[in-house]
Amino acid sequence: MPAEWEPQSAVQLTWPHSGTDWAPVLPEITAVYETMAREIRRRERLIVVDDIPHDDTWARDHGFITVFDGGRVCLLDFCFNGWGEKFPSSLDNAINRRLYERGEVSGVYEPHLDFVLEGGSIESDGRGTIFTTECCLMAPHRNQPLTRQEIDARLREWLGAERIVWLQHGSLIGDDTDGHIDTLVRICPDDTLIYTGGDADHPDLALMEQELRDLRTLQGRPYRLLRLPLPRPIHDSDGSRLPATYANYLVVNGAVLVPTYNQPDLDAEAMRVIGSAFPGRDVVGIDCRAVILQHGSLHCCTMQYY
């Protein structure tokens, strides 16, 4: 499985419509998607899913996962079941096959629709290490009764990994993905990890930080750690805290697109930290206050193809 910063051929957006949960804020979320589309299209091909029926728009979790097998590009199609059957997802599972049949994406189609795996739950360094969280992949209604050892073996085989790093700690208040890695820890070039720092309401993030300090690369070296601020609390209309995070950024050809939340000091600090991990790339902030209303952010909305 390639690292996210490797050269890409396209990025997918699955477009919001009035039949999705975006209906109450459709103009606001459409404006965010238009901004994402413009920034992506400036740098690479954009695939927009709008005429294929879909339940929701989280392309990261229902889109193909690309892997390289020698000289072949393989498009892995896993089951998406609404993050453990929390939300409808049956229409989303038909998107990949339709894109492939229409020639929108190229590669060897490889179905794994009997196994639940969301793209937001895994991170690759492109050199044999995959990061994930135990709280997500072992959560109810995903792949029971498979054991962690059995899931580990399947991921190694399908993703071409030498090891799977299972983080034991880390979650955000309001998260309904059961702890997707792309909200918590991101792998960057040169053995660098960017991670979400905690606050008084997130003591588990401090335990995650210690896990990362103790972690070593395949070559036995400590990782370079870059700590992201946690956005100040953003609440839904019912008063519940939303899972805002800066770790949910998107790497595209020549740029990094960073979620912002109208918190100028923290937005600027997050862009500085992320930019330091990707020298030579443009760092572009995109206001994701509308996206967080449905408990996701920028990376969740997209899927890259290689």
Phi, psi and chi 1 to 4 in degrees:
 res  aa     phi    psi   chi1   chi2   chi3   chi4
   1 MET       -  124.2 -178.3  178.2  172.6      -
   2 PRO   -69.2  159.2   25.7  -34.2      -      -
   3 ALA   -74.5  153.7      -      -      -      -
   4 GLU   -63.5  -27.6 -176.1  161.4  -46.0      -
   5 TRP   -85.5    0.9   58.8   86.4      -      -
   6 GLU   -71.6  157.7  -64.7 -178.5   33.6      -
   7 PRO   -55.3  133.2  -26.1   35.4      -      -
   8 GLN  -110.2  154.3  -57.9  168.0   16.7      -
   9 SER  -100.7  -24.9   58.4      -      -      -
  10 ALA  -168.2  162.3      -      -      -      -
  11 VAL  -128.5  138.0  172.3      -      -      -
  12 GLN  -100.5  136.6  175.0 -176.0  -33.1      -
  13 LEU  -120.7  133.0  -69.8  175.0      -      -
  14 THR  -102.2  115.4  -57.3      -      -      -
  15 TRP   -78.5  139.1 -151.5 -102.4      -      -
  16 PRO   -66.3  147.7  -16.6   29.5      -      -
  17 HIS  -147.9  174.4   60.3   77.3      -      -
  18 SER   -70.1  -13.3   59.3      -      -      -
  19 GLY   -88.8    1.5      -      -      -      -
  20 THR  -102.1  177.6   65.2      -      -      -
  21 ASP   -67.0   -7.7  -71.6  -18.2      -      -
  22 TRP   -77.4   -6.3  -65.1  116.8      -      -
  23 ALA   -49.5  -43.5      -      -      -      -
  24 PRO   -66.6  -22.0  -20.6   33.9      -      -
  25 VAL  -127.5   34.6  -68.7      -      -      -
  26 LEU   -58.8  -43.3 -166.9   57.2      -      -
  27 PRO   -62.4  -40.0  -23.2   34.4      -      -
  28 GLU   -67.7  -45.0  -66.5   87.8  -14.4      -
  29 ILE   -72.2  -33.2 -166.9   63.0      -      -
  30 THR   -62.7  -39.0  -60.7      -      -      -
  31 ALA   -62.4  -38.7      -      -      -      -
  32 VAL   -65.2  -44.6  178.8      -      -      -
  33 TYR   -63.4  -37.8  -91.8   66.7      -      -
  34 GLU   -63.2  -39.0  -71.3  171.5  -14.1      -
  35 THR   -65.0  -46.6  -60.0      -      -      -
  36 MET   -58.1  -44.9  -73.2 -167.8  -70.4      -
  37 ALA   -60.5  -43.7      -      -      -      -
  38 ARG   -62.8  -44.6  -77.2 -166.5  -62.7  -90.8
  39 GLU   -67.0  -39.4  -67.0  -64.9  -19.1      -
  40 ILE   -67.4  -46.1  -66.8  165.7      -      -
  41 ARG   -65.4  -25.8 -171.4   64.0 -171.2   88.0
  42 ARG   -63.7  -21.6  -72.6  177.8   58.2 -165.4
  43 ARG  -120.8  -20.1  -62.1  167.1  173.5   91.1
  44 GLU  -167.3  178.0   58.0 -169.7  -89.2      -
  45 ARG   -67.6  142.7  179.4  172.2  172.8 -112.1
  46 LEU  -117.3  129.1  175.5   66.3      -      -
  47 ILE  -106.2  119.2  -60.4  170.4      -      -
  48 VAL  -110.0  118.6  174.9      -      -      -
  49 VAL   -91.3  106.4  175.2      -      -      -
  50 ASP  -131.7  -24.8   59.6   -8.0      -      -
  51 ASP  -104.8    5.2   61.8  -23.9      -      -
  52 ILE  -100.1  126.1  -59.7  172.8      -      -
  53 PRO   -55.9  136.5  -24.6   34.4      -      -
  54 HIS  -148.3  147.3   50.0  -79.6      -      -
  55 ASP   -77.1  -38.0  -68.2  -55.1      -      -
  56 ASP  -151.0 -172.3 -135.9  -41.6      -      -
  57 THR  -123.0   16.0   61.7      -      -      -
  58 TRP   -84.6   80.9  -53.6  109.9      -      -
  59 ALA   -59.7  -30.0      -      -      -      -
  60 ARG   -58.1  -30.9  179.8   63.5   46.7 -179.4
  61 ASP  -102.8  -20.3  -64.7  -24.1      -      -
  62 HIS  -109.1   -5.8   61.2 -117.5      -      -
  63 GLY   -78.7  165.6      -      -      -      -
  64 PHE   -59.0  147.3  -81.0  115.8      -      -
  65 ILE  -104.8  121.3  -66.1  172.4      -      -
  66 THR   -87.3  134.3  -56.5      -      -      -
  67 VAL  -134.3  156.0  -61.0      -      -      -
  68 PHE  -102.4  134.1  -62.2  127.5      -      -
  69 ASP  -126.2   90.0 -177.6    7.6      -      -
  70 GLY    64.1 -122.7      -      -      -      -
  71 GLY   -90.4    3.1      -      -      -      -
  72 ARG   -97.0  144.3  -58.1 -169.9  -48.0  162.1
  73 VAL   -99.6  123.7  174.6      -      -      -
  74 CYS  -110.9  136.6  -63.0      -      -      -
  75 LEU  -107.3  105.3  -59.1  171.4      -      -
  76 LEU   -89.2  122.9  -83.6   53.4      -      -
  77 ASP  -109.7  102.0 -170.3    6.2      -      -
  78 PHE   -98.8  166.3  -69.5   98.3      -      -
  79 CYS   -77.4  133.5  176.4      -      -      -
  80 PHE  -110.7  120.2  172.1   60.7      -      -
  81 ASN  -121.3   37.5   72.8  -15.3      -      -
  82 GLY    67.0   40.4      -      -      -      -
  83 TRP    55.6   59.0  -51.2  -73.7      -      -
  84 GLY    78.8   39.1      -      -      -      -
  85 GLU    63.3   30.2  -59.0  176.5   -8.4      -
  86 LYS   -80.9  -29.2  -63.6 -176.9 -176.9   73.8
  87 PHE  -139.8  158.8  -57.2   98.7      -      -
  88 PRO   -60.3  144.7  -21.3   32.0      -      -
  89 SER  -152.5    4.2   60.0      -      -      -
  90 SER   -62.2  -38.3   58.4      -      -      -
  91 LEU   -67.6  -36.3  -67.3  177.4      -      -
  92 ASP   -63.5  -28.2  -61.0  -23.3      -      -
  93 ASN   -73.0   -9.8  -84.6  -64.0      -      -
  94 ALA   -94.9   -8.3      -      -      -      -
  95 ILE   -64.3  -48.6  -67.7  173.2      -      -
  96 ASN   -60.0  -46.0  -70.7  -18.3      -      -
  97 ARG   -61.5  -39.7 -173.1   75.3 -165.0 -167.0
  98 ARG   -65.2  -43.3  -70.0  -77.0  -59.2  -81.9
  99 LEU   -60.4  -41.7  -72.4  176.7      -      -
 100 TYR   -66.9  -45.2 -178.8   75.2      -      -
 101 GLU   -65.0  -30.8  -70.0  172.3  -13.9      -
 102 ARG   -84.7   -3.2  -63.6 -167.3  -31.6 -165.5
 103 GLY    78.3   16.7      -      -      -      -
 104 GLU   -70.3  -28.8  -62.5  -86.5    2.2      -
 105 VAL  -129.6  150.8  -66.7      -      -      -
 106 SER  -121.7  141.3  -60.3      -      -      -
 107 GLY   149.7 -174.6      -      -      -      -
 108 VAL   -89.5  118.2  178.4      -      -      -
 109 TYR   -73.6  128.3  178.9   79.6      -      -
 110 GLU  -132.4  100.1 -169.0  173.1  -56.0      -
 111 PRO   -80.4  136.1   28.0  -31.9      -      -
 112 HIS  -136.1   48.6  -63.6  -76.2      -      -
 113 LEU   -76.4    1.1  -68.1  169.8      -      -
 114 ASP   -95.5    7.2   58.3  -13.1      -      -
 115 PHE  -131.0  129.6 -171.5   89.0      -      -
 116 VAL   -87.3  122.0  175.4      -      -      -
 117 LEU  -152.5  121.9 -174.9   67.4      -      -
 118 GLU   -99.9  139.5  -60.6  125.7   21.4      -
 119 GLY   -60.6  -29.7      -      -      -      -
 120 GLY   -71.4  -10.0      -      -      -      -
 121 SER   -93.3   -1.9   69.7      -      -      -
 122 ILE  -135.7  146.3   51.6  175.6      -      -
 123 GLU  -132.4  138.8  -85.5  -82.9  -56.8      -
 124 SER  -121.2  143.3  174.2      -      -      -
 125 ASP   -93.7    1.5   68.4   -6.8      -      -
 126 GLY    73.9    3.8      -      -      -      -
 127 ARG  -130.4   21.2  -62.1 -176.3  -64.4  163.2
 128 GLY   109.9   -0.7      -      -      -      -
 129 THR  -114.6  129.8  -66.0      -      -      -
 130 ILE  -116.8  131.5  -60.3  -69.8      -      -
 131 PHE   -99.9  142.9  -84.8   55.4      -      -
 132 THR  -153.7 -179.2 -168.9      -      -      -
 133 THR  -122.2  139.8   62.9      -      -      -
 134 GLU   -66.4  -35.8 -175.3  164.0  -46.8      -
 135 CYS   -64.0  -24.3   61.0      -      -      -
 136 CYS   -87.6  -57.8  178.8      -      -      -
 137 LEU   -69.3  -19.8  -96.1   61.9      -      -
 138 MET  -103.8   10.4  -61.1  -55.8  -61.8      -
 139 ALA   -69.3  156.3      -      -      -      -
 140 PRO   -59.6  151.7  -23.2   33.4      -      -
 141 HIS    67.6   28.8  -53.4  -66.6      -      -
 142 ARG  -113.0  -75.7  -81.4 -175.8  166.2   84.4
 143 ASN  -131.5   28.0  -69.4  -56.6      -      -
 144 GLN   -65.3  145.6  -72.3   79.0   10.4      -
 145 PRO   -96.3   24.8   35.4  -34.4      -      -
 146 LEU   -62.4  141.5  -66.6  178.1      -      -
 147 THR   -83.6  167.9   65.7      -      -      -
 148 ARG   -59.4  -39.5 -179.4  178.9  131.6  166.4
 149 GLN   -63.9  -38.4  -69.4   72.8   24.5      -
 150 GLU   -69.7  -41.3  -70.3  169.2  -32.3      -
 151 ILE   -65.1  -41.9  -67.1  173.4      -      -
 152 ASP   -56.4  -45.9 -171.6  -71.2      -      -
 153 ALA   -64.3  -39.3      -      -      -      -
 154 ARG   -68.3  -41.3  -66.2 -172.7 -175.7 -157.7
 155 LEU   -63.8  -41.3  -65.9 -178.4      -      -
 156 ARG   -58.0  -44.8  -73.2  173.6 -173.4 -111.2
 157 GLU   -67.3  -49.8  175.8 -173.9   -5.5      -
 158 TRP   -74.2  -34.6  -67.4  -28.7      -      -
 159 LEU  -100.3    1.8  -55.3  179.2      -      -
 160 GLY    65.2   41.2      -      -      -      -
 161 ALA  -100.1  145.9      -      -      -      -
 162 GLU   -85.2  -30.3  -67.2 -174.4   47.1      -
 163 ARG  -152.7  152.6   67.4  166.5  178.5  167.2
 164 ILE  -112.7  121.2  -49.8  -64.7      -      -
 165 VAL   -90.0  113.7  174.3      -      -      -
 166 TRP   -99.8  105.8  -66.6   77.9      -      -
 167 LEU   -76.7  136.9  -65.9 -178.1      -      -
 168 GLN   -92.5  -17.7  -55.5  -61.3  -53.9      -
 169 HIS  -128.0  159.1  -59.9  -77.7      -      -
 170 GLY   117.1  118.4      -      -      -      -
 171 SER  -164.9  155.7   62.1      -      -      -
 172 LEU  -111.0  140.8  -62.3  173.7      -      -
 173 ILE   -59.9  132.4  -64.7  171.3      -      -
 174 GLY    90.4   -5.5      -      -      -      -
 175 ASP   -72.3  130.7  172.1   46.5      -      -
 176 ASP  -111.5   14.7   51.5   20.9      -      -
 177 THR   -96.3   -1.4   68.5      -      -      -
 178 ASP    68.4   26.8  -59.8  -53.4      -      -
 179 GLY    97.6   53.9      -      -      -      -
 180 HIS   -61.4  137.1  -88.9 -173.4      -      -
 181 ILE   -63.2  -29.3 -167.6   72.3      -      -
 182 ASP   -76.9    0.8   70.1  -10.3      -      -
 183 THR   -99.8   -7.2   67.4      -      -      -
 184 LEU  -122.3  -54.9  -58.8  167.6      -      -
 185 VAL  -137.4  131.3 -179.9      -      -      -
 186 ARG  -124.3  138.1  -55.3  -63.6  -57.9  -80.8
 187 ILE   -87.6  136.7  -52.3  176.3      -      -
 188 CYS  -127.8  169.7  -51.0      -      -      -
 189 PRO   -59.1  159.4  -22.8   32.9      -      -
 190 ASP    61.2   43.5  -57.6  -41.2      -      -
 191 ASP    54.3   43.4  -66.8  -29.5      -      -
 192 THR  -109.3  138.3  -62.5      -      -      -
 193 LEU  -119.7  127.5  -59.5  177.7      -      -
 194 ILE   -99.7  132.8  -75.0 -178.3      -      -
 195 TYR  -139.9  158.2   66.9   97.5      -      -
 196 THR   -82.1  122.0  -60.4      -      -      -
 197 GLY   -76.2  162.7      -      -      -      -
 198 GLY  -102.1  179.7      -      -      -      -
 199 ASP  -141.2 -171.9   61.5   11.2      -      -
 200 ALA   -62.0  -25.5      -      -      -      -
 201 ASP   -87.2   -7.1  -64.3  -32.7      -      -
 202 HIS  -127.4   62.6  -68.1   84.8      -      -
 203 PRO   -62.9  -25.2   23.5  -34.6      -      -
 204 ASP   -66.1  -24.1 -160.7   47.6      -      -
 205 LEU   -70.2  -28.2  -67.2  178.0      -      -
 206 ALA   -68.0  -37.4      -      -      -      -
 207 LEU   -66.9  -37.1  -63.5  174.3      -      -
 208 MET   -63.1  -42.5 -177.3 -171.5   75.9      -
 209 GLU   -58.3  -40.6 -177.8  175.8   34.6      -
 210 GLN   -67.3  -37.9 -172.9   57.1   52.6      -
 211 GLU   -55.2  -44.4  -89.2 -167.8  -81.9      -
 212 LEU   -68.0  -35.3  -61.3  178.3      -      -
 213 ARG   -64.3  -34.8  -67.2 -175.1 -170.5  -79.5
 214 ASP   -82.6  -13.5  -64.9  -21.1      -      -
 215 LEU   -76.4  148.5 -169.9   62.3      -      -
 216 ARG  -127.4  152.8  -64.5  -64.6  179.9  -94.0
 217 THR   -71.8  173.9   68.2      -      -      -
 218 LEU   -60.5  -24.6  -80.2  171.3      -      -
 219 GLN   -89.3    3.3  -66.7   72.6   36.6      -
 220 GLY    85.9   12.9      -      -      -      -
 221 ARG  -100.6  149.6  -63.0 -172.3  -65.3  -91.2
 222 PRO   -69.0  152.5   23.7  -31.9      -      -
 223 TYR   -79.6  151.5  -76.9   91.2      -      -
 224 ARG   -80.3  123.4  173.5 -167.3  177.6 -150.3
 225 LEU  -108.2  131.5  -59.0 -179.2      -      -
 226 LEU  -123.3  119.6  -61.0  177.0      -      -
 227 ARG   -93.2  128.3 -171.0  178.0 -165.2  -92.1
 228 LEU   -93.5  146.0  -75.8  171.7      -      -
 229 PRO   -69.7  157.0   27.8  -34.7      -      -
 230 LEU   -96.5  129.4 -168.7   65.1      -      -
 231 PRO   -55.5  147.2  -24.3   34.1      -      -
 232 ARG   -58.9  152.3  -65.2 -176.2 -170.9   89.7
 233 PRO   -53.2  131.9  -28.0   36.0      -      -
 234 ILE  -118.1  128.8  -58.0  172.6      -      -
 235 HIS  -114.6  148.1  -64.1   94.5      -      -
 236 ASP   -76.5  173.8 -153.4  -15.0      -      -
 237 SER   -63.5  -22.4   57.2      -      -      -
 238 ASP   -89.6    4.6   62.7    1.4      -      -
 239 GLY    91.3   -6.7      -      -      -      -
 240 SER   -76.5  146.9   60.1      -      -      -
 241 ARG   -77.9  136.8 -176.3  164.9  173.8  172.8
 242 LEU   -94.9  151.1  -63.5  168.5      -      -
 243 PRO   -84.5   58.6   32.1  -36.2      -      -
 244 ALA   -68.2  138.0      -      -      -      -
 245 THR  -152.9  144.7  172.4      -      -      -
 246 TYR   -86.3  -13.4  -69.0  110.2      -      -
 247 ALA   -69.2  -13.2      -      -      -      -
 248 ASN   -87.2   45.5 -153.3 -112.5      -      -
 249 TYR   -84.8  166.1   59.1   82.2      -      -
 250 LEU  -122.8  127.7  173.0   70.7      -      -
 251 VAL   -94.8  125.9 -176.7      -      -      -
 252 VAL  -124.8  177.4  -65.2      -      -      -
 253 ASN   -61.8  113.7  -66.6  -24.7      -      -
 254 GLY    83.8    1.7      -      -      -      -
 255 ALA  -155.5  162.7      -      -      -      -
 256 VAL  -125.0  125.9 -173.2      -      -      -
 257 LEU   -98.4  122.0  -50.3 -175.4      -      -
 258 VAL  -114.0  131.0  178.5      -      -      -
 259 PRO   -69.6  138.6   25.9  -33.2      -      -
 260 THR  -125.6  162.4   61.5      -      -      -
 261 TYR  -137.5   30.0  -58.4   99.6      -      -
 262 ASN    57.1   39.4 -164.3   33.3      -      -
 263 GLN  -123.7   80.6  -59.6 -179.3   12.1      -
 264 PRO   -51.0  -42.4  -27.6   35.9      -      -
 265 ASP   -68.0  -45.5   56.1  -23.8      -      -
 266 LEU   -73.1  -37.7  -63.0 -178.1      -      -
 267 ASP   -57.6  -45.5  -65.9  -12.9      -      -
 268 ALA   -65.9  -40.3      -      -      -      -
 269 GLU   -64.7  -42.4  173.1   64.1    8.7      -
 270 ALA   -62.7  -42.6      -      -      -      -
 271 MET   -65.6  -35.3  -67.1  176.0   69.5      -
 272 ARG   -65.4  -46.4 -176.9 -164.8   65.7   78.7
 273 VAL   -63.1  -48.4  171.5      -      -      -
 274 ILE   -64.9  -40.9  -66.4  168.1      -      -
 275 GLY   -61.5  -33.2      -      -      -      -
 276 SER   -68.1  -22.8   71.9      -      -      -
 277 ALA   -86.2  -14.8      -      -      -      -
 278 PHE  -130.5   63.2  -64.8   94.2      -      -
 279 PRO   -61.7  143.9   22.0  -32.9      -      -
 280 GLY    89.0   -5.5      -      -      -      -
 281 ARG  -105.0  147.6  -67.0  179.4 -173.2 -105.8
 282 ASP   -64.5  143.3  -63.2  -25.0      -      -
 283 VAL  -115.3  115.0  179.9      -      -      -
 284 VAL  -119.4  121.2  179.9      -      -      -
 285 GLY   -85.4  137.4      -      -      -      -
 286 ILE  -128.3  123.3  -64.7 -179.5      -      -
 287 ASP   -65.7  115.5 -171.1  -24.5      -      -
 288 CYS  -112.6   24.1  -74.1      -      -      -
 289 ARG   -62.8  -32.1  -75.4  176.6  -68.5  169.6
 290 ALA   -73.4  -36.4      -      -      -      -
 291 VAL   -66.6  -39.0 -171.5      -      -      -
 292 ILE   -66.7  -17.4 -158.4   63.8      -      -
 293 LEU   -62.3  -25.0  -67.0  174.1      -      -
 294 GLN  -106.1   23.2  -74.9  -62.4  -35.4      -
 295 HIS    69.5   25.3  -61.7 -126.2      -      -
 296 GLY  -133.0 -176.4      -      -      -      -
 297 SER  -148.4 -158.4 -159.5      -      -      -
 298 LEU   -62.6  -50.0 -162.0  153.6      -      -
 299 HIS   -60.7  -37.6 -166.8 -108.4      -      -
 300 CYS   -59.3  -28.9  -56.2      -      -      -
 301 CYS   -80.7   -7.2  -59.9      -      -      -
 302 THR  -129.4  158.3   61.2      -      -      -
 303 MET  -144.3  131.1  177.2   55.1   83.6      -
 304 GLN   -89.5  153.4  -64.8   99.0  -34.0      -
 305 TYR  -123.7  146.0  -67.8   92.1      -      -
 306 TYR  -122.9      -  -63.7   84.4      -      -
